[in-house]
Amino acid sequence: MKFPQFYNVYAICGFAAIGGALFGFDISSMSGVLGTKAYQNYFGNPSGTRQGGITASMPAGSLCGALASSFLADRLSRRNAIQIAALIWCVGAVLQAASNGVALLCIGRVVGGFAIGICSAIVPVYQAEIAPKEIRGRVVSLQQWAITWGILIQYFIQYGSSFTGGGIKNENQGTAAFRIPWGIQVVPGAILFVGMFFFPRSPRWLASKDRWEEALQVLAHLHGGGDMNHPKVLAEYKEIEEALRFEREVAETSFTALMKPRIVKRVILGMSIQMWSQLCGMNIMMYYIVFIMRGAGIADELLTASIQYIINVVMTLPAILYLDRFGRRPALLVGSLLMATWLFTTGALQASYGIPNPDATDKDISWIVPKEHSAVSKAIVACSYLFVASFATTWGPTSWTYPAEIFPAKVRAKAVSLATSANWSFNCILAFAVPPLLWSINWKMYMIFGTFNALAFIHMFLTAPETKGKTLEEMDDVFDSGLPAWKAGKKASRLDQITRDIETGEVKVQRRGHDQVEDIAVEPKA
């Protein structure tokens, strides 16, 4: 059955970003239930390493999914890999909703996490291979925006469900408080699976399979209004063809190419960016915000935490709008400095005004700010909000955009899967470690993550060149120029000159058919 195809770049990349929304749904699916009696009673009041294990089961599955993603994406196409992930996600949601204990809950979260791992690696690749260079940062940032929307939507579903069965204060609250929101997670997965049939495969993947005619048609619909002789379409087609020809002449397997010095540097950089995006502390704020608010002495921690999720959604918008103007490098550097500032400030306030928790029955929080220091509590909440705003406008979208665009076509899916696996490795470690860490060292935890952000600033300054305004095929020029990171990436895009040469008739482009190669004639401009 042939489905009608839609070729609007924003529609394609925005819809594919539902794969990111699944990640957001899963984050909120845990943070929203931690404070309900239904969850605590049914699963035996999990805390410390037990709660850490439940939370970490999702990123553990995501790590496996990220590592497996490249095999699906290279063999079956980026689009089909996303659809497979959507089906797996639905299975995971059903298992979570049907949980009869911690074991099945963890299995459901591992299965759902496997799907998220695939989507987190392949959705940015698909978006980057679809988008023109001028708006690539913007549309790949939709992945992060979708994550924030997933967090927000699921959080409010959780918040509404928490009132079922007598509300969160009822000692005998029914299990609907967590089964309803966990079951609802099937809906975005089903929408993603069906909807992807209506969007095209990546033109770069089609070209890699020698389906050149289809690749040209998709490029024409995406960037030339359907005109296969449009100079910009032909220029991009020529760039893709030359890049693939070079890779085939070298005749390396993708795994061998990954180990070459010129590529392994980028692999390490991509993995480092994903690592720092976790070590900055953002997902800790998302997973355990209820604990953080309670420690700050906030009465209605669920409602106060929801404001943080709204900020996360709203403040991702400036990055979407301006990332292609201001660039990836400034976003990484400024973001690290700001996040370090807010974390060090929070740690200092907690150290100066906090005391050991006098409530011996509280198994989650060992350090609190007394109610008489209400101004300090408000300052801690403000720093938390500013931290989220800083991440949302900088590292949030950039950490997905940058790794998806810096690799050659032959190794892109595998390299991005490795980068994303670094994200999930540290996500898993932190999800497991933070509850006991928060309990044992309390305010010092903020100092640790603040230091991580300071180290990330130094690392990015020394190793991350600017990539805005370059085609995917031009990344070799950026990274192999021999210039230090703070000077590289400033030359104008080669694609623009090729486009002009095609318009004037100085450059000819050959179109590959099934068994033939023919020149494409373009009417020169006067």
C-alpha positions as CSV (number, residue, x, y, z in Angstrom):
1,M,0.0,0.0,0.0
2,K,1.4,3.4,-1.1
3,F,0.7,6.3,1.3
4,P,0.6,9.9,0.2
5,Q,3.8,11.7,1.1
6,F,4.2,15.1,2.8
7,Y,7.4,17.0,2.2
8,N,7.3,20.1,4.4
9,V,10.6,20.0,6.3
10,Y,9.1,21.4,9.5
11,A,6.2,18.9,9.4
12,I,8.5,16.0,8.8
13,C,11.0,16.9,11.5
14,G,8.3,18.0,13.9
15,F,6.4,14.8,13.6
16,A,9.5,12.6,13.9
17,A,10.3,14.5,17.1
18,I,7.4,12.6,18.7
19,G,10.2,10.0,19.2
20,G,11.7,12.6,21.6
21,A,8.4,13.1,23.3
22,L,8.4,9.5,24.3
23,F,11.6,10.2,26.3
24,G,9.8,13.1,28.0
25,F,6.8,10.9,28.8
26,D,9.0,8.4,30.5
27,I,10.8,11.0,32.6
28,S,7.5,12.3,33.9
29,S,6.0,8.9,34.3
30,M,8.4,8.3,37.2
31,S,8.8,11.8,38.7
32,G,5.0,12.4,38.9
33,V,4.2,9.2,40.9
34,L,7.0,9.4,43.5
35,G,4.8,11.4,45.9
36,T,1.6,9.3,45.6
37,K,0.5,6.9,48.2
38,A,-0.7,4.5,45.5
39,Y,2.9,4.1,44.1
40,Q,4.5,4.0,47.6
41,N,2.1,1.4,49.0
42,Y,1.9,-0.9,45.9
43,F,5.6,-1.1,45.3
44,G,6.7,-1.3,48.9
45,N,7.8,2.3,49.6
46,P,10.9,2.1,47.4
47,S,13.7,4.5,48.3
48,G,17.5,4.8,48.0
49,T,19.0,2.2,45.7
50,R,15.6,0.4,45.2
51,Q,14.1,3.5,43.8
52,G,17.3,4.3,41.9
53,G,17.1,0.8,40.3
54,I,13.5,1.3,39.2
55,T,14.4,4.7,37.7
56,A,17.6,3.5,36.1
57,S,15.9,0.5,34.4
58,M,14.7,2.9,31.6
59,P,18.1,4.4,30.7
60,A,19.6,0.9,30.9
61,G,17.2,-0.2,28.2
62,S,17.9,3.0,26.3
63,L,21.6,2.2,26.3
64,C,20.9,-1.1,24.6
65,G,18.4,0.5,22.2
66,A,20.9,3.2,21.2
67,L,23.7,0.7,20.5
68,A,21.2,-1.4,18.3
69,S,19.8,1.6,16.5
70,S,22.4,1.9,13.8
71,F,21.9,-1.6,12.5
72,L,18.2,-1.0,12.1
73,A,18.7,2.5,10.6
74,D,21.4,1.5,8.1
75,R,19.7,-1.7,6.9
76,L,16.0,-0.8,7.1
77,S,16.1,3.0,6.8
78,R,15.9,5.8,9.4
79,R,12.1,6.0,9.0
80,N,11.5,2.2,9.6
81,A,13.8,2.2,12.6
82,I,11.7,4.9,14.2
83,Q,8.5,2.9,13.4
84,I,10.0,-0.2,15.0
85,A,10.9,1.8,18.1
86,A,7.3,3.1,18.3
87,L,5.9,-0.4,18.4
88,I,8.4,-1.5,21.1
89,W,7.4,1.6,23.1
90,C,3.7,0.5,23.0
91,V,4.7,-2.9,24.4
92,G,6.7,-1.3,27.2
93,A,3.8,1.0,28.1
94,V,1.4,-1.9,28.4
95,L,3.8,-3.8,30.6
96,Q,4.2,-0.8,32.9
97,A,0.5,-0.2,33.2
98,A,-0.1,-3.9,34.0
99,S,2.7,-4.1,36.6
100,N,2.0,-6.4,39.6
101,G,5.3,-5.6,41.3
102,V,8.7,-4.0,41.0
103,A,10.0,-6.8,38.7
104,L,7.4,-6.3,35.9
105,L,7.6,-2.5,36.3
106,C,11.4,-2.7,35.7
107,I,10.9,-5.0,32.7
108,G,8.3,-2.6,31.2
109,R,10.7,0.3,31.7
110,V,13.6,-1.6,30.1
111,V,11.4,-2.4,27.1
112,G,10.2,1.2,26.8
113,G,13.7,2.4,27.3
114,F,15.0,0.3,24.4
115,A,12.5,2.1,22.2
116,I,13.6,5.5,23.5
117,G,17.3,4.6,22.9
118,I,16.5,3.9,19.2
119,C,14.5,7.1,18.8
120,S,17.1,9.3,20.6
121,A,19.8,8.1,18.3
122,I,17.9,8.0,15.0
123,V,15.4,10.8,15.1
124,P,18.2,13.5,15.1
125,V,20.0,11.7,12.3
126,Y,16.7,11.6,10.2
127,Q,16.0,15.2,10.9
128,A,19.6,16.3,10.1
129,E,19.6,14.4,6.8
130,I,16.2,15.9,5.8
131,A,16.8,19.5,6.6
132,P,18.7,22.2,4.6
133,K,21.8,23.6,6.2
134,E,20.1,27.0,6.9
135,I,17.6,25.6,9.4
136,R,19.2,22.3,10.4
137,G,19.8,23.4,14.0
138,R,16.3,24.7,14.3
139,V,14.5,21.5,13.2
140,V,16.8,19.1,15.0
141,S,16.1,21.2,18.1
142,L,12.5,20.2,17.8
143,Q,13.7,16.9,19.3
144,Q,14.5,18.6,22.5
145,W,11.3,20.7,22.4
146,A,9.3,17.5,22.0
147,I,11.1,16.0,25.0
148,T,10.0,19.0,27.1
149,W,6.4,18.8,25.8
150,G,6.4,15.0,26.7
151,I,7.6,15.8,30.2
152,L,5.0,18.5,30.6
153,I,2.0,16.6,29.2
154,Q,2.8,13.4,31.1
155,Y,3.4,15.3,34.3
156,F,0.0,16.9,34.2
157,I,-1.6,13.6,33.3
158,Q,0.2,12.3,36.4
159,Y,-0.9,15.3,38.4
160,G,-4.5,14.8,37.4
161,S,-4.4,11.1,38.0
162,S,-2.9,11.7,41.5
163,F,-6.4,12.9,42.6
164,T,-8.0,9.5,41.9
165,G,-8.7,7.1,44.7
166,G,-9.0,9.8,47.3
167,G,-5.9,11.8,46.3
168,I,-2.2,11.6,47.3
169,K,-3.0,12.0,51.0
170,N,-5.3,8.9,51.1
171,E,-3.3,6.0,52.7
172,N,-5.4,3.5,50.6
173,Q,-5.2,5.3,47.3
174,G,-6.0,3.0,44.4
175,T,-3.5,1.9,41.7
176,A,-5.3,4.0,39.0
177,A,-3.1,6.9,40.1
178,F,-0.2,5.3,38.2
179,R,-1.9,2.8,35.8
180,I,-3.8,5.4,33.9
181,P,-0.9,7.7,33.0
182,W,1.4,4.7,32.3
183,G,-1.2,3.2,30.0
184,I,-1.8,6.5,28.2
185,Q,1.8,6.3,27.0
186,V,0.6,3.9,24.2
187,V,-1.1,6.8,22.4
188,P,2.0,8.8,21.2
189,G,3.7,5.6,20.2
190,A,0.8,4.5,18.0
191,I,0.5,8.0,16.5
192,L,4.3,7.9,15.7
193,F,4.1,4.5,14.1
194,V,1.2,5.3,11.8
195,G,2.2,8.8,10.9
196,M,5.7,8.0,9.7
197,F,4.2,6.2,6.7
198,F,3.2,9.6,5.3
199,F,6.8,11.0,5.3
200,P,9.7,10.3,3.0
201,R,12.8,8.2,3.7
202,S,16.1,10.1,4.1
203,P,17.5,11.1,0.7
204,R,21.0,10.3,2.0
205,W,20.0,6.8,3.1
206,L,18.4,6.3,-0.3
207,A,21.6,7.4,-2.0
208,S,23.7,5.1,0.2
209,K,21.5,2.2,-1.2
210,D,22.1,3.4,-4.8
211,R,18.4,4.5,-5.1
212,W,19.6,7.7,-6.8
213,E,16.3,8.5,-8.6
214,E,14.3,8.3,-5.4
215,A,17.0,10.4,-3.6
216,L,16.8,13.1,-6.2
217,Q,13.0,13.1,-6.1
218,V,13.0,13.5,-2.3
219,L,15.6,16.3,-2.5
220,A,13.5,18.0,-5.1
221,H,10.3,17.9,-3.0
222,L,12.2,19.0,0.1
223,H,14.3,21.8,-1.3
224,G,13.1,22.7,-4.8
225,G,9.3,22.6,-4.8
226,G,9.4,19.3,-6.8
227,D,11.7,20.7,-9.4
228,M,14.5,18.1,-9.9
229,N,16.5,20.6,-12.0
230,H,16.5,23.3,-9.3
231,P,20.1,24.5,-8.8
232,K,20.1,24.1,-5.0
233,V,18.7,20.5,-5.4
234,L,21.4,19.6,-7.9
235,A,24.1,21.2,-5.8
236,E,23.1,19.1,-2.7
237,Y,22.7,16.0,-4.9
238,K,26.2,16.5,-6.3
239,E,27.6,17.0,-2.8
240,I,26.0,13.7,-1.6
241,E,27.3,11.8,-4.6
242,E,30.9,13.0,-4.3
243,A,30.9,12.3,-0.5
244,L,29.6,8.7,-1.1
245,R,32.0,8.2,-4.0
246,F,35.0,9.2,-1.8
247,E,33.9,6.9,1.0
248,R,33.5,4.0,-1.4
249,E,36.9,4.6,-3.0
250,V,38.5,4.4,0.5
251,A,36.7,1.1,0.8
252,E,36.6,0.9,4.6
253,T,33.9,-0.7,6.6
254,S,32.0,1.7,8.7
255,F,33.4,0.2,11.9
256,T,37.0,0.5,10.5
257,A,36.3,4.1,9.6
258,L,35.1,4.9,13.1
259,M,38.6,4.1,14.4
260,K,40.4,6.4,11.9
261,P,42.1,9.4,13.8
262,R,40.1,11.9,11.8
263,I,36.8,10.3,12.7
264,V,37.5,9.0,16.2
265,K,38.1,12.6,17.3
266,R,34.6,13.4,16.3
267,V,33.2,10.2,17.9
268,I,34.9,11.2,21.2
269,L,33.5,14.7,20.9
270,G,30.0,13.5,20.2
271,M,30.1,11.1,23.1
272,S,31.5,13.8,25.3
273,I,28.7,16.2,24.5
274,Q,26.1,13.6,25.3
275,M,28.0,12.7,28.5
276,W,28.2,16.4,29.7
277,S,24.5,16.8,28.9
278,Q,23.9,14.3,31.6
279,L,26.6,15.3,34.0
280,C,25.3,18.9,33.9
281,G,22.5,17.7,36.2
282,M,19.4,18.4,34.2
283,N,17.8,15.0,34.2
284,I,18.3,14.8,38.0
285,M,16.2,18.0,38.2
286,M,13.6,16.2,36.1
287,Y,13.6,12.8,37.8
288,Y,13.9,14.0,41.4
289,I,12.5,17.5,41.4
290,V,9.8,16.5,44.0
291,F,12.6,15.5,46.4
292,I,14.5,18.7,45.7
293,M,11.5,20.9,46.3
294,R,10.6,19.0,49.5
295,G,14.2,19.6,50.8
296,A,13.8,23.3,50.0
297,G,10.8,23.4,52.3
298,I,8.2,23.9,49.6
299,A,4.7,22.9,50.7
300,D,3.1,21.9,47.4
301,E,6.1,20.4,45.7
302,L,4.1,18.8,42.9
303,L,2.6,22.1,41.8
304,T,5.8,24.0,42.2
305,A,7.7,21.4,40.2
306,S,5.2,21.7,37.4
307,I,6.3,25.3,36.9
308,Q,9.7,24.0,36.2
309,Y,8.4,21.8,33.4
310,I,6.6,24.8,31.8
311,I,9.8,26.8,31.9
312,N,11.5,23.9,30.2
313,V,9.0,24.0,27.3
314,V,8.9,27.8,26.9
315,M,12.6,28.4,27.1
316,T,13.5,25.8,24.5
317,L,11.8,28.1,21.9
318,P,14.5,30.7,21.8
319,A,17.0,28.0,21.0
320,I,14.8,26.7,18.2
321,L,14.5,30.2,16.7
322,Y,18.1,31.4,17.1
323,L,20.5,28.3,17.2
324,D,21.2,28.7,13.5
325,R,21.9,32.4,13.9
326,F,24.1,32.4,17.1
327,G,25.7,29.0,16.6
328,R,26.3,25.7,18.5
329,R,29.6,26.7,20.1
330,P,28.3,29.8,22.0
331,A,25.3,27.8,23.2
332,L,27.6,25.1,24.7
333,L,29.9,27.6,26.4
334,V,27.4,30.0,27.7
335,G,25.1,27.2,28.9
336,S,27.9,25.5,30.9
337,L,28.8,28.8,32.7
338,L,25.2,29.6,33.6
339,M,24.4,26.1,34.9
340,A,27.5,26.0,37.0
341,T,26.6,29.4,38.5
342,W,23.1,28.3,39.5
343,L,24.3,24.9,40.9
344,F,27.0,26.5,43.0
345,T,24.6,29.1,44.3
346,T,22.1,26.4,45.3
347,G,24.7,24.3,47.0
348,A,26.0,27.4,49.0
349,L,22.4,28.3,50.1
350,Q,21.7,24.7,51.2
351,A,25.0,24.5,53.1
352,S,24.6,27.9,54.8
353,Y,20.9,27.6,55.9
354,G,20.1,23.9,55.8
355,I,19.9,21.4,58.6
356,P,19.7,17.6,59.0
357,N,16.1,16.5,58.5
358,P,14.5,16.1,61.9
359,D,11.8,13.8,60.5
360,A,13.3,10.3,61.0
361,T,10.5,8.7,59.0
362,D,11.5,10.5,55.8
363,K,13.5,8.0,53.8
364,D,14.1,10.3,50.8
365,I,15.4,13.6,52.2
366,S,18.2,13.9,54.8
367,W,18.8,17.7,54.6
368,I,16.2,20.4,54.6
369,V,15.9,24.2,54.8
370,P,13.8,25.2,57.9
371,K,10.5,27.0,57.3
372,E,11.8,30.1,59.1
373,H,14.2,30.6,56.1
374,S,11.4,31.0,53.5
375,A,13.4,33.6,51.5
376,V,16.2,31.0,51.1
377,S,13.7,28.4,50.0
378,K,12.4,30.8,47.4
379,A,16.0,31.6,46.2
380,I,16.7,27.8,45.8
381,V,13.5,27.4,43.8
382,A,14.5,30.5,41.7
383,C,18.0,28.9,41.0
384,S,16.3,25.7,40.0
385,Y,14.1,27.6,37.5
386,L,17.1,29.5,36.2
387,F,19.1,26.3,35.8
388,V,16.3,24.7,33.7
389,A,15.9,27.9,31.6
390,S,19.7,27.9,31.0
391,F,19.7,24.3,29.9
392,A,16.6,24.6,27.7
393,T,18.1,27.5,25.7
394,T,21.6,26.0,25.3
395,W,22.7,22.4,26.0
396,G,19.2,20.9,25.6
397,P,18.8,21.4,21.9
398,T,22.5,21.6,21.0
399,S,23.4,18.3,22.6
400,W,21.1,16.6,20.1
401,T,21.9,18.8,17.1
402,Y,25.7,18.7,17.2
403,P,26.4,15.0,17.3
404,A,23.8,14.4,14.6
405,E,25.5,16.6,12.1
406,I,29.3,16.2,12.5
407,F,29.8,12.7,11.0
408,P,30.2,11.4,7.4
409,A,27.3,9.5,5.8
410,K,29.0,6.1,6.0
411,V,29.4,6.2,9.8
412,R,26.7,8.7,10.8
413,A,24.1,6.2,12.2
414,K,26.8,4.1,14.1
415,A,28.7,7.2,15.4
416,V,25.5,8.9,16.6
417,S,24.4,5.6,18.2
418,L,27.7,5.5,20.1
419,A,27.3,9.2,21.1
420,T,23.8,8.5,22.3
421,S,24.9,5.4,24.2
422,A,27.2,7.7,26.3
423,N,24.1,9.8,27.1
424,W,22.2,6.7,28.3
425,S,25.2,5.2,30.2
426,F,25.5,8.3,32.3
427,N,21.7,8.7,32.5
428,C,21.5,5.2,33.9
429,I,24.4,5.7,36.4
430,L,23.0,9.0,37.7
431,A,19.4,7.8,37.9
432,F,20.6,4.9,40.1
433,A,23.1,6.9,42.1
434,V,21.4,10.2,42.9
435,P,18.8,9.0,45.5
436,P,21.5,7.6,47.8
437,L,23.8,10.5,46.8
438,L,21.1,13.1,47.7
439,W,20.6,11.2,51.0
440,S,24.3,10.9,52.0
441,I,25.9,14.1,50.9
442,N,22.9,16.3,50.3
443,W,24.0,19.9,49.4
444,K,27.5,18.8,48.3
445,M,25.7,17.1,45.3
446,Y,25.1,20.5,43.8
447,M,28.8,21.4,44.0
448,I,29.7,18.2,42.2
449,F,27.4,18.9,39.3
450,G,28.5,22.5,39.2
451,T,32.1,21.4,38.9
452,F,31.1,19.1,36.0
453,N,29.7,22.1,34.2
454,A,32.9,24.1,34.7
455,L,34.9,21.1,33.2
456,A,32.4,20.9,30.3
457,F,33.1,24.6,29.5
458,I,36.8,24.0,29.3
459,H,36.4,20.9,27.2
460,M,34.0,22.5,24.7
461,F,36.2,25.6,24.4
462,L,39.2,23.5,23.4
463,T,37.5,20.9,21.1
464,A,34.1,22.0,19.7
465,P,34.3,24.0,16.4
466,E,31.3,25.9,15.0
467,T,29.2,23.9,12.6
468,K,26.3,26.3,11.7
469,G,25.6,27.0,8.1
470,K,27.5,24.0,6.8
471,T,26.1,21.0,4.9
472,L,26.6,17.5,6.4
473,E,29.1,16.8,3.6
474,E,31.2,19.9,4.6
475,M,31.9,18.7,8.1
476,D,35.1,17.1,6.9
477,D,36.3,20.6,6.0
478,V,35.5,21.9,9.4
479,F,37.1,19.2,11.4
480,D,40.1,18.4,9.2
481,S,41.1,22.1,8.6
482,G,44.0,21.9,11.2
483,L,42.7,25.0,12.9
484,P,42.0,25.2,16.7
485,A,38.3,24.8,17.6
486,W,37.8,28.5,18.3
487,K,38.9,29.4,14.8
488,A,37.5,26.5,12.7
489,G,34.2,26.6,10.9
490,K,34.2,30.2,9.9
491,K,34.5,29.8,6.1
492,A,31.4,30.2,3.9
493,S,29.6,27.1,2.8
494,R,30.8,25.4,-0.3
495,L,27.3,24.5,-1.3
496,D,26.4,28.1,-2.0
497,Q,29.2,28.4,-4.6
498,I,28.3,25.1,-6.2
499,T,24.7,26.4,-6.5
500,R,25.9,29.6,-8.2
501,D,28.1,27.6,-10.6
502,I,25.2,25.3,-11.6
503,E,23.0,28.4,-12.2
504,T,25.6,29.9,-14.5
505,G,26.2,26.6,-16.3
506,E,29.8,26.3,-15.2
507,V,29.2,23.0,-13.3
508,K,27.3,20.0,-14.8
509,V,25.6,17.4,-12.7
510,Q,25.1,13.8,-13.6
511,R,21.9,12.0,-12.7
512,R,22.2,8.3,-11.9
513,G,19.3,6.1,-13.1
514,H,18.8,2.4,-12.7
515,D,21.6,1.4,-15.2
516,Q,22.6,4.7,-16.7
517,V,24.2,8.1,-15.9
518,E,23.0,11.2,-17.7
519,D,23.9,14.9,-17.6
520,I,21.3,17.2,-16.2
521,A,21.0,20.4,-18.2
522,V,20.2,23.6,-16.3
523,E,19.2,26.8,-18.1
524,P,21.9,29.3,-17.3
525,K,20.7,32.5,-15.7
526,A,21.3,35.6,-17.7
